[in-house]
Amino acid sequence: MELKRLLIARFPEIVPTRLPSGFDRVGDIAVVGITPELASLEREIGACILALHHTIRVVAKRDGEYGGEYRTLPLRVISGEERLTTVHRENSVTLHLDLAQVYFSVRSAHERARIAALVQPGERVAVLCSGVGPFPLIIGRHSRPREVIGIEKNPVAHQYAQHNLRANRSINNVCFLEGDARGVLPNLNRQFDRILIVLPHGGENLLPCALDALRPGGTLHFYDMQAKGCSSTTQDKVEAACREKGRSMEPVQVTICGHCGPTVHRVCLDAVIDATE
Ligand SMILES: C[S@@+](CC[C@H](N)C(=O)[O-])C[C@H]1O[C@@H](n2cnc3c(N)ncnc32)[C@H](O)[C@@H]1O
């Protein structure tokens, strides 16, 4: 609200609803959305953010949507230092990252804490699509798993994940592997108690390999995009994959863990595969 008030005072001629009311803070970078008609004012808007928050060193404008093979977000620095590398702290974990080259969203912080709280002592956990490592590291920090393996195909994100493992020295039950999860996971020849598929666009392509690696009674966390008010499509995807593999699923819950535009939710379906009871 402080930012909104400052911008309204600075640009009285602009309809207030068109001005940004906030930003995502990743380390010392502010990521802000600015509507196209305010493009000529973006440097001044960036300067207002820097003036208001002394620990922010970079203001970057969203220049599009998450996309591409590695789900990166197009960003452009509009004020402050000319860089998109930073160090972010979340759920008592330190994460080094480069927003120009990897996916990272601060909006999943609560979801990561939710999953970490579900992990039981002694579990083997696989995180498919682990990015710079937030899910594995936060699980490793807050739960007592036997092991957590993160698999990521963006080589830059994987390098950051390994760096982040070294940066969080007391976490000793996590490892990261580089490559396409469809190739890496089967080669581990291991059964997991819990598998996360953190790829809300196209994650269904990873369901077959995840189901092969999940022990009977194990838990799947499947992230997906779902039209608001339409609760069945995500479950349909997991059910179809289970049918193909001759397995059954017991949905436990669907958690809404974000928004993607006004009509689409980011959801996580938690399901037990081949539940015995
Ligand atoms: C939505 S991001 C999630 C990253 C991370 N889990 C997080 O929460 O910050 C999806 C990630 O999946 C990776 N990815 C996409 N397809 C993959 C695949 N087949 N195998 C492994 N990683 C993949 C992308 O490079 C990207 O880093």
The ligand as an SDF file (V2000), in Angstrom:
LIG
                    3D

 27 29  0  0  0  0  0  0  0  0999 V2000
    7.8550  -24.8640  -12.6720 C   0  0  0  0  0  0  0  0  0  0  0  0
    9.6040  -25.1330  -12.6190 S   0  0  0  0  0  0  0  0  0  0  0  0
    9.7810  -25.7200  -10.9310 C   0  0  0  0  0  0  0  0  0  0  0  0
   11.1860  -25.5470  -10.3890 C   0  0  0  0  0  0  0  0  0  0  0  0
   11.3380  -25.7840   -8.8880 C   0  0  0  0  0  0  0  0  0  0  0  0
   10.7580  -27.0380   -8.4570 N   0  0  0  0  0  0  0  0  0  0  0  0
   10.7800  -24.6450   -8.0740 C   0  0  0  0  0  0  0  0  0  0  0  0
    9.7930  -24.8330   -7.3650 O   0  0  0  0  0  0  0  0  0  0  0  0
   11.3700  -23.5490   -8.1370 O   0  0  0  0  0  0  0  0  0  0  0  0
    9.7650  -26.5470  -13.6240 C   0  0  0  0  0  0  0  0  0  0  0  0
   11.1990  -27.0100  -13.8370 C   0  0  0  0  0  0  0  0  0  0  0  0
   11.1490  -28.2630  -14.5220 O   0  0  0  0  0  0  0  0  0  0  0  0
   12.2630  -28.3730  -15.3800 C   0  0  0  0  0  0  0  0  0  0  0  0
   11.9110  -29.4550  -16.3160 N   0  0  0  0  0  0  0  0  0  0  0  0
   11.0370  -29.4010  -17.3430 C   0  0  0  0  0  0  0  0  0  0  0  0
   10.9140  -30.6100  -17.9340 N   0  0  0  0  0  0  0  0  0  0  0  0
   11.7180  -31.4600  -17.2360 C   0  0  0  0  0  0  0  0  0  0  0  0
   12.0110  -32.8470  -17.3490 C   0  0  0  0  0  0  0  0  0  0  0  0
   11.4570  -33.5940  -18.3010 N   0  0  0  0  0  0  0  0  0  0  0  0
   12.8870  -33.4030  -16.4780 N   0  0  0  0  0  0  0  0  0  0  0  0
   13.4790  -32.6480  -15.5080 C   0  0  0  0  0  0  0  0  0  0  0  0
   13.2410  -31.3190  -15.3610 N   0  0  0  0  0  0  0  0  0  0  0  0
   12.3660  -30.7250  -16.2030 C   0  0  0  0  0  0  0  0  0  0  0  0
   12.4000  -26.9650  -15.9270 C   0  0  0  0  0  0  0  0  0  0  0  0
   13.6980  -26.7370  -16.4310 O   0  0  0  0  0  0  0  0  0  0  0  0
   12.0670  -26.1210  -14.7000 C   0  0  0  0  0  0  0  0  0  0  0  0
   13.2300  -25.8040  -13.9700 O   0  0  0  0  0  0  0  0  0  0  0  0
  1  2  1  0
  2  3  1  0
  2 10  1  0
  3  4  1  0
  4  5  1  0
  5  6  1  0
  5  7  1  0
  7  8  2  0
  7  9  1  0
 10 11  1  0
 11 12  1  0
 11 26  1  0
 12 13  1  0
 13 14  1  0
 13 24  1  0
 14 15  1  0
 14 23  1  0
 15 16  2  0
 16 17  1  0
 17 18  1  0
 17 23  2  0
 18 19  1  0
 18 20  2  0
 20 21  1  0
 21 22  2  0
 22 23  1  0
 24 25  1  0
 24 26  1  0
 26 27  1  0
M  CHG  2   2   1   9  -1
M  END
$$$$
